[in-house]
Amino acid sequence: MTAPHWLFGDQLGPHFLTPDGADGPGRGAPVVIIEARSVFRRRRFHRAKAHLVLSAMRHRAAELGERVTYVRAETYREGLRRAVGDAPVTVCHPTSYAALRLVRSLPRVRVLPARGFLVAHAEFAGWAEERGERRLRQEDFYRWVRQGHDLLMDGDHPAGGRFNHDHDNREPPPGGARELEVPAPYRPREDGIDAEVREDLDRWERDSGVRFVGRDGPRRFPATRREALSALRRFVAHRLTSFGPYEDAMLTADPVMSHSLLSSSLNLGLLHPAECVERAERAWREGAVPVNSAEGFVRQVAGWREYVWQLYWHFGEDYRRRNALGHTAELPDYFAELDADAVTAHCLATVLSQVRDTGWTHHIPRLMVLGSHALQRGWDPGAVTDWFHRCFVDGYDWVMVPNVVGMSQYADGGRMTTKPYTSGGAYIHRMSDLCDGCAYRPTERTGPRACPYAAGYWAFLHRHRRLLSGNARVRRAVQGLDRLGDLDEVLRQERRRAGEVP
């Protein structure tokens, strides 16, 4: 008799049920899905994220019909016991250390290889071993994936003559534009399942002590395979062309710009990365999109997403506790509560409001507005990682530990990236309209109009001067401290403003 197969809430696509000999669930296996309320008790998630995940799980159960046993329980252990008793079950390798410990601790649960990624753990381990003591650079990994999977390749050569088209993908927004003139992204329509989830969340908050942060408006992200495929098709057909040049740009009135909004669908397992990158490549080969736009999207999915997944497991569980810069400050209330209205700095207030209202911003606001501010203020990287995990609809442990500990907060001291990703206000001013109408000036370091990012950047470099002076990529910036005639004033000011809302 075929053993039931357990699907976690981020394993909802058809590829998690495809039989594959000993490495897959049995053909036609019964399915178990467990909705564990303890997940929402442990962390104060963004309400839109809770709604999306539960909606996706319940929609998947509705699709599977009588094949699925859907259990609503307090814990996974209780739910599994109610679903199958002591019968054996299979489950695909979970996406977090905590979930992996859980399934390995349960009797008669057989853990199958991970699915939903392009590169198997064993393949990555072999690549890493071949590199020996050399840094596991993302660019090298990306080229290896491109070649191994024949993505955007013309024989042995990269499409367009280069693996990396970043030079063409760093344009500021068009001058004077409030929005990019592109068709809107796909928007799903809510149904009765969405209404039921929202009623349950209201009841949990009212009666069960479960608390959320942020706002839960109409659902913006796909909760079904059909919706996710529609979003993918619309992105490639109507938005991918302008994605490349403006993927690093920001506009106050257009937080989505040409981004795909597919990260939550990928991370719920509704889409497989292969179908995303193959569709983008096909659009380029058909002449529908330029190579730099196709490459920019392929880099995000087949390069960065795969790289982050592999490093999460390769670096080990202790990696999340790295704190090479010794940052220990607590997250202030305005940040933890997504209180954008309390913030004066226009860029930070704008991005916080986007997170509050939607549970999403694209990668540059995350890195260069939210993450950069946390880094400059010296906030505890573990708390920053948890905040990103809870507050973003696409945030999962495997996603945020490398992205925040390694890249955003440089808490590993350079094991993942070659420099801290932070800047003064000039970068934000160049790449956005977020400085327009702000009470601060991106060029001023001191005084009542001193930009928190301009002043915070120099205070950060000074605080870690000894460590960073040996970093070739920021050495020149560190040396610039000696040319600042107002450095002492900047440092006094930033010590004074450390506990203030910017």
KADA-V166326 format. One record per residue. RES is the residue in three letters. SS is DSSP state (A for helix, B for strand, O for the rest). BURIAL is # if it has 9 or more other ideal C-beta (glycine too) atoms within 8 Angstrom, else .. Layout:
BEGIN
res->RES ss->SS burial->BURIAL
res->RES ss->SS burial->BURIAL
END
This chain:
BEGIN
res->MET ss->O burial->.
res->THR ss->O burial->#
res->ALA ss->O burial->#
res->PRO ss->B burial->#
res->HIS ss->B burial->#
res->TRP ss->B burial->#
res->LEU ss->B burial->#
res->PHE ss->O burial->#
res->GLY ss->O burial->#
res->ASP ss->O burial->#
res->GLN ss->O burial->#
res->LEU ss->O burial->#
res->GLY ss->O burial->#
res->PRO ss->A burial->.
res->HIS ss->A burial->#
res->PHE ss->A burial->#
res->LEU ss->O burial->#
res->THR ss->O burial->.
res->PRO ss->O burial->.
res->ASP ss->O burial->.
res->GLY ss->A burial->.
res->ALA ss->A burial->.
res->ASP ss->A burial->.
res->GLY ss->O burial->#
res->PRO ss->O burial->#
res->GLY ss->O burial->#
res->ARG ss->O burial->.
res->GLY ss->O burial->.
res->ALA ss->O burial->#
res->PRO ss->O burial->#
res->VAL ss->B burial->#
res->VAL ss->B burial->#
res->ILE ss->B burial->#
res->ILE ss->B burial->#
res->GLU ss->B burial->#
res->ALA ss->B burial->#
res->ARG ss->O burial->#
res->SER ss->A burial->#
res->VAL ss->A burial->.
res->PHE ss->A burial->#
res->ARG ss->A burial->.
res->ARG ss->A burial->.
res->ARG ss->O burial->.
res->ARG ss->O burial->.
res->PHE ss->O burial->#
res->HIS ss->B burial->#
res->ARG ss->A burial->#
res->ALA ss->A burial->#
res->LYS ss->A burial->#
res->ALA ss->A burial->#
res->HIS ss->A burial->#
res->LEU ss->A burial->#
res->VAL ss->A burial->#
res->LEU ss->A burial->#
res->SER ss->A burial->#
res->ALA ss->A burial->#
res->MET ss->A burial->#
res->ARG ss->A burial->#
res->HIS ss->A burial->#
res->ARG ss->A burial->#
res->ALA ss->A burial->#
res->ALA ss->A burial->.
res->GLU ss->A burial->.
res->LEU ss->A burial->#
res->GLY ss->A burial->.
res->GLU ss->A burial->.
res->ARG ss->A burial->.
res->VAL ss->B burial->#
res->THR ss->B burial->#
res->TYR ss->B burial->#
res->VAL ss->B burial->#
res->ARG ss->B burial->.
res->ALA ss->B burial->#
res->GLU ss->O burial->.
res->THR ss->O burial->.
res->TYR ss->A burial->#
res->ARG ss->A burial->.
res->GLU ss->A burial->#
res->GLY ss->A burial->#
res->LEU ss->A burial->#
res->ARG ss->A burial->.
res->ARG ss->A burial->.
res->ALA ss->A burial->#
res->VAL ss->A burial->#
res->GLY ss->O burial->.
res->ASP ss->O burial->.
res->ALA ss->O burial->.
res->PRO ss->O burial->.
res->VAL ss->B burial->#
res->THR ss->B burial->#
res->VAL ss->B burial->#
res->CYS ss->B burial->#
res->HIS ss->O burial->#
res->PRO ss->O burial->#
res->THR ss->O burial->#
res->SER ss->O burial->#
res->TYR ss->A burial->.
res->ALA ss->A burial->.
res->ALA ss->A burial->#
res->LEU ss->A burial->#
res->ARG ss->A burial->.
res->LEU ss->A burial->#
res->VAL ss->A burial->#
res->ARG ss->A burial->.
res->SER ss->A burial->.
res->LEU ss->O burial->#
res->PRO ss->O burial->.
res->ARG ss->O burial->.
res->VAL ss->B burial->#
res->ARG ss->B burial->#
res->VAL ss->B burial->#
res->LEU ss->B burial->#
res->PRO ss->O burial->.
res->ALA ss->O burial->#
res->ARG ss->O burial->#
res->GLY ss->O burial->#
res->PHE ss->O burial->#
res->LEU ss->O burial->.
res->VAL ss->O burial->#
res->ALA ss->O burial->.
res->HIS ss->A burial->#
res->ALA ss->A burial->.
res->GLU ss->A burial->.
res->PHE ss->A burial->#
res->ALA ss->A burial->#
res->GLY ss->A burial->.
res->TRP ss->A burial->#
res->ALA ss->A burial->#
res->GLU ss->A burial->.
res->GLU ss->A burial->.
res->ARG ss->A burial->#
res->GLY ss->O burial->.
res->GLU ss->O burial->.
res->ARG ss->O burial->.
res->ARG ss->O burial->.
res->LEU ss->O burial->#
res->ARG ss->O burial->.
res->GLN ss->A burial->#
res->GLU ss->A burial->.
res->ASP ss->A burial->#
res->PHE ss->A burial->#
res->TYR ss->A burial->#
res->ARG ss->A burial->#
res->TRP ss->A burial->#
res->VAL ss->A burial->#
res->ARG ss->A burial->#
res->GLN ss->A burial->.
res->GLY ss->A burial->.
res->HIS ss->O burial->#
res->ASP ss->O burial->.
res->LEU ss->O burial->#
res->LEU ss->O burial->#
res->MET ss->B burial->#
res->ASP ss->B burial->.
res->GLY ss->O burial->.
res->ASP ss->O burial->.
res->HIS ss->B burial->.
res->PRO ss->B burial->#
res->ALA ss->A burial->#
res->GLY ss->A burial->#
res->GLY ss->A burial->.
res->ARG ss->O burial->.
res->PHE ss->O burial->.
res->ASN ss->O burial->.
res->HIS ss->O burial->#
res->ASP ss->A burial->.
res->HIS ss->A burial->.
res->ASP ss->A burial->#
res->ASN ss->O burial->#
res->ARG ss->O burial->.
res->GLU ss->O burial->#
res->PRO ss->O burial->.
res->PRO ss->O burial->#
res->PRO ss->O burial->.
res->GLY ss->O burial->.
res->GLY ss->O burial->.
res->ALA ss->O burial->#
res->ARG ss->O burial->.
res->GLU ss->O burial->.
res->LEU ss->O burial->#
res->GLU ss->O burial->.
res->VAL ss->O burial->#
res->PRO ss->O burial->.
res->ALA ss->O burial->.
res->PRO ss->O burial->#
res->TYR ss->O burial->#
res->ARG ss->O burial->.
res->PRO ss->O burial->#
res->ARG ss->O burial->.
res->GLU ss->O burial->.
res->ASP ss->O burial->.
res->GLY ss->A burial->.
res->ILE ss->A burial->#
res->ASP ss->A burial->#
res->ALA ss->A burial->#
res->GLU ss->A burial->#
res->VAL ss->A burial->#
res->ARG ss->A burial->#
res->GLU ss->A burial->.
res->ASP ss->A burial->#
res->LEU ss->A burial->#
res->ASP ss->A burial->.
res->ARG ss->A burial->#
res->TRP ss->A burial->#
res->GLU ss->A burial->#
res->ARG ss->A burial->.
res->ASP ss->A burial->.
res->SER ss->O burial->.
res->GLY ss->O burial->.
res->VAL ss->O burial->#
res->ARG ss->O burial->.
res->PHE ss->O burial->#
res->VAL ss->B burial->#
res->GLY ss->O burial->#
res->ARG ss->O burial->.
res->ASP ss->O burial->#
res->GLY ss->O burial->.
res->PRO ss->O burial->.
res->ARG ss->O burial->#
res->ARG ss->O burial->#
res->PHE ss->O burial->#
res->PRO ss->O burial->#
res->ALA ss->O burial->#
res->THR ss->O burial->#
res->ARG ss->A burial->#
res->ARG ss->A burial->.
res->GLU ss->A burial->#
res->ALA ss->A burial->#
res->LEU ss->A burial->#
res->SER ss->A burial->#
res->ALA ss->A burial->#
res->LEU ss->A burial->#
res->ARG ss->A burial->#
res->ARG ss->A burial->#
res->PHE ss->A burial->#
res->VAL ss->A burial->#
res->ALA ss->A burial->#
res->HIS ss->A burial->.
res->ARG ss->O burial->#
res->LEU ss->A burial->#
res->THR ss->A burial->#
res->SER ss->A burial->#
res->PHE ss->A burial->#
res->GLY ss->O burial->#
res->PRO ss->O burial->#
res->TYR ss->O burial->#
res->GLU ss->O burial->#
res->ASP ss->O burial->.
res->ALA ss->O burial->#
res->MET ss->B burial->#
res->LEU ss->O burial->#
res->THR ss->O burial->#
res->ALA ss->O burial->.
res->ASP ss->O burial->#
res->PRO ss->O burial->#
res->VAL ss->O burial->.
res->MET ss->O burial->#
res->SER ss->O burial->#
res->HIS ss->O burial->#
res->SER ss->O burial->#
res->LEU ss->O burial->#
res->LEU ss->O burial->#
res->SER ss->A burial->.
res->SER ss->A burial->#
res->SER ss->A burial->#
res->LEU ss->A burial->#
res->ASN ss->A burial->#
res->LEU ss->O burial->#
res->GLY ss->O burial->#
res->LEU ss->O burial->#
res->LEU ss->O burial->#
res->HIS ss->O burial->.
res->PRO ss->A burial->#
res->ALA ss->A burial->.
res->GLU ss->A burial->#
res->CYS ss->A burial->#
res->VAL ss->A burial->#
res->GLU ss->A burial->#
res->ARG ss->A burial->#
res->ALA ss->A burial->#
res->GLU ss->A burial->#
res->ARG ss->A burial->.
res->ALA ss->A burial->#
res->TRP ss->A burial->#
res->ARG ss->A burial->.
res->GLU ss->O burial->.
res->GLY ss->O burial->.
res->ALA ss->O burial->.
res->VAL ss->O burial->#
res->PRO ss->O burial->.
res->VAL ss->A burial->#
res->ASN ss->A burial->#
res->SER ss->A burial->#
res->ALA ss->A burial->#
res->GLU ss->A burial->#
res->GLY ss->A burial->#
res->PHE ss->A burial->#
res->VAL ss->A burial->#
res->ARG ss->A burial->#
res->GLN ss->A burial->#
res->VAL ss->A burial->#
res->ALA ss->A burial->#
res->GLY ss->A burial->#
res->TRP ss->A burial->#
res->ARG ss->A burial->#
res->GLU ss->A burial->#
res->TYR ss->A burial->#
res->VAL ss->A burial->#
res->TRP ss->A burial->#
res->GLN ss->A burial->#
res->LEU ss->A burial->#
res->TYR ss->A burial->#
res->TRP ss->A burial->#
res->HIS ss->A burial->#
res->PHE ss->A burial->#
res->GLY ss->O burial->.
res->GLU ss->A burial->.
res->ASP ss->A burial->.
res->TYR ss->A burial->#
res->ARG ss->A burial->#
res->ARG ss->A burial->.
res->ARG ss->O burial->#
res->ASN ss->O burial->#
res->ALA ss->O burial->#
res->LEU ss->O burial->#
res->GLY ss->O burial->.
res->HIS ss->O burial->#
res->THR ss->O burial->.
res->ALA ss->B burial->#
res->GLU ss->O burial->.
res->LEU ss->O burial->#
res->PRO ss->O burial->.
res->ASP ss->A burial->.
res->TYR ss->A burial->#
res->PHE ss->A burial->#
res->ALA ss->A burial->#
res->GLU ss->O burial->.
res->LEU ss->O burial->#
res->ASP ss->O burial->#
res->ALA ss->A burial->#
res->ASP ss->A burial->.
res->ALA ss->A burial->.
res->VAL ss->O burial->#
res->THR ss->O burial->#
res->ALA ss->O burial->#
res->HIS ss->A burial->#
res->CYS ss->A burial->#
res->LEU ss->A burial->#
res->ALA ss->A burial->#
res->THR ss->A burial->#
res->VAL ss->A burial->#
res->LEU ss->A burial->#
res->SER ss->A burial->#
res->GLN ss->A burial->#
res->VAL ss->A burial->#
res->ARG ss->A burial->#
res->ASP ss->A burial->.
res->THR ss->A burial->#
res->GLY ss->O burial->#
res->TRP ss->O burial->#
res->THR ss->O burial->#
res->HIS ss->O burial->#
res->HIS ss->A burial->.
res->ILE ss->A burial->#
res->PRO ss->A burial->#
res->ARG ss->A burial->#
res->LEU ss->A burial->#
res->MET ss->A burial->#
res->VAL ss->A burial->#
res->LEU ss->A burial->#
res->GLY ss->A burial->#
res->SER ss->A burial->#
res->HIS ss->A burial->#
res->ALA ss->A burial->#
res->LEU ss->A burial->#
res->GLN ss->A burial->#
res->ARG ss->A burial->#
res->GLY ss->O burial->#
res->TRP ss->B burial->#
res->ASP ss->O burial->#
res->PRO ss->A burial->#
res->GLY ss->A burial->#
res->ALA ss->A burial->#
res->VAL ss->A burial->#
res->THR ss->A burial->#
res->ASP ss->A burial->#
res->TRP ss->A burial->#
res->PHE ss->A burial->#
res->HIS ss->A burial->#
res->ARG ss->A burial->#
res->CYS ss->A burial->#
res->PHE ss->O burial->#
res->VAL ss->O burial->#
res->ASP ss->O burial->#
res->GLY ss->O burial->#
res->TYR ss->O burial->#
res->ASP ss->A burial->#
res->TRP ss->A burial->#
res->VAL ss->A burial->#
res->MET ss->A burial->#
res->VAL ss->A burial->#
res->PRO ss->A burial->#
res->ASN ss->A burial->#
res->VAL ss->A burial->#
res->VAL ss->A burial->#
res->GLY ss->A burial->#
res->MET ss->A burial->#
res->SER ss->A burial->#
res->GLN ss->O burial->#
res->TYR ss->O burial->#
res->ALA ss->O burial->#
res->ASP ss->O burial->#
res->GLY ss->O burial->#
res->GLY ss->O burial->#
res->ARG ss->O burial->.
res->MET ss->O burial->#
res->THR ss->O burial->#
res->THR ss->O burial->.
res->LYS ss->O burial->#
res->PRO ss->O burial->#
res->TYR ss->O burial->#
res->THR ss->O burial->#
res->SER ss->O burial->#
res->GLY ss->O burial->#
res->GLY ss->A burial->#
res->ALA ss->A burial->#
res->TYR ss->A burial->#
res->ILE ss->A burial->#
res->HIS ss->A burial->#
res->ARG ss->A burial->.
res->MET ss->A burial->#
res->SER ss->B burial->#
res->ASP ss->O burial->#
res->LEU ss->O burial->#
res->CYS ss->O burial->#
res->ASP ss->O burial->.
res->GLY ss->O burial->.
res->CYS ss->O burial->#
res->ALA ss->O burial->.
res->TYR ss->O burial->#
res->ARG ss->B burial->#
res->PRO ss->O burial->#
res->THR ss->O burial->.
res->GLU ss->O burial->#
res->ARG ss->O burial->#
res->THR ss->O burial->#
res->GLY ss->O burial->.
res->PRO ss->O burial->.
res->ARG ss->O burial->.
res->ALA ss->B burial->#
res->CYS ss->O burial->#
res->PRO ss->A burial->#
res->TYR ss->A burial->#
res->ALA ss->A burial->#
res->ALA ss->A burial->#
res->GLY ss->A burial->#
res->TYR ss->A burial->#
res->TRP ss->A burial->#
res->ALA ss->A burial->#
res->PHE ss->A burial->#
res->LEU ss->A burial->#
res->HIS ss->A burial->#
res->ARG ss->A burial->.
res->HIS ss->O burial->#
res->ARG ss->A burial->#
res->ARG ss->A burial->.
res->LEU ss->A burial->#
res->LEU ss->A burial->#
res->SER ss->O burial->#
res->GLY ss->O burial->.
res->ASN ss->O burial->#
res->ALA ss->O burial->.
res->ARG ss->O burial->.
res->VAL ss->O burial->#
res->ARG ss->A burial->#
res->ARG ss->A burial->.
res->ALA ss->A burial->.
res->VAL ss->A burial->#
res->GLN ss->A burial->#
res->GLY ss->A burial->#
res->LEU ss->A burial->#
res->ASP ss->A burial->.
res->ARG ss->A burial->.
res->LEU ss->O burial->#
res->GLY ss->O burial->.
res->ASP ss->O burial->.
res->LEU ss->A burial->#
res->ASP ss->A burial->.
res->GLU ss->A burial->.
res->VAL ss->A burial->#
res->LEU ss->A burial->#
res->ARG ss->A burial->.
res->GLN ss->A burial->#
res->GLU ss->A burial->#
res->ARG ss->A burial->.
res->ARG ss->A burial->.
res->ARG ss->A burial->#
res->ALA ss->O burial->.
res->GLY ss->O burial->.
res->GLU ss->O burial->.
res->VAL ss->O burial->.
res->PRO ss->O burial->#
END
